[in-house]
Amino acid sequence: MRRLSLTTWSLHHLLGAPPITRELPGADAVARSSELSLLDVPEKMREHGIATLEVCHFHLPSVEPDYLRDLRAAAEEAGVEMFSLLIDTGDISSADPRQRGADMELVERWMDVAAMLGASHARVVAGEAEPEDEAALERSIAALRVLSEYSRERGLSLLTENFSPLASTAGNCLRILDALDGAIGLCADVGNLPPET
């Protein structure tokens, strides 16, 4: 069945190309000039027959409850499914336990945002470590196991992607999926893998 979807990454420059940041934007976030407001995206999608949306975390100008309610309402009114929030921040494979813990908390806070938006999924980067780092792969698997439970408690399904160094190989992606045995899904971007694999 034909199902067209859109990720806000495709609209990055139209949305004002904000700096990609690790932090949650606050109520005092500075307004940025853009050609398109994120709140207008669902209606534009409907006009073009696109009914599924993924929002990149760094495209949210605010995580204040009123703003998130407005964006959720805009999607619902346009008949657009809020499929996922891409959480493209944090390193859940970090060897530094304090950094890894802080990044896990940050990802969890973004998962809370995904739930408030009414998303059905959250997409998390598996880690920034090199793909040959076996210990980092085990740390990532352990972190994804914790995050899958956290997401499930919030009505979300967890995804990762073959993106960033640790998950840049087909072998590592398969090991993650096998180890988690259905607890997470994979957004497979064939453009991120070498053609021979």
Buried (B, 14 or more C-beta within 10 A) or exposed (E): EEEEBBBBBEBBEBBBBBEEEEEBBEEEBEEEEBEBBBBEBBBBBBEEEBBBBBBBBBBBBBBBEEBBEBBBEBBEEBEBBBBBBBBBBBBBBBEEEEEBEBBBEBBBEBBBBBBBBBBBBBBBBBBBBEBEBEEBBEBBBBBBBEBBEBBEEBEBBBBBBBBBBBBBBBEBBEBBBEBBEEBBBBBEEEEBBEEEE
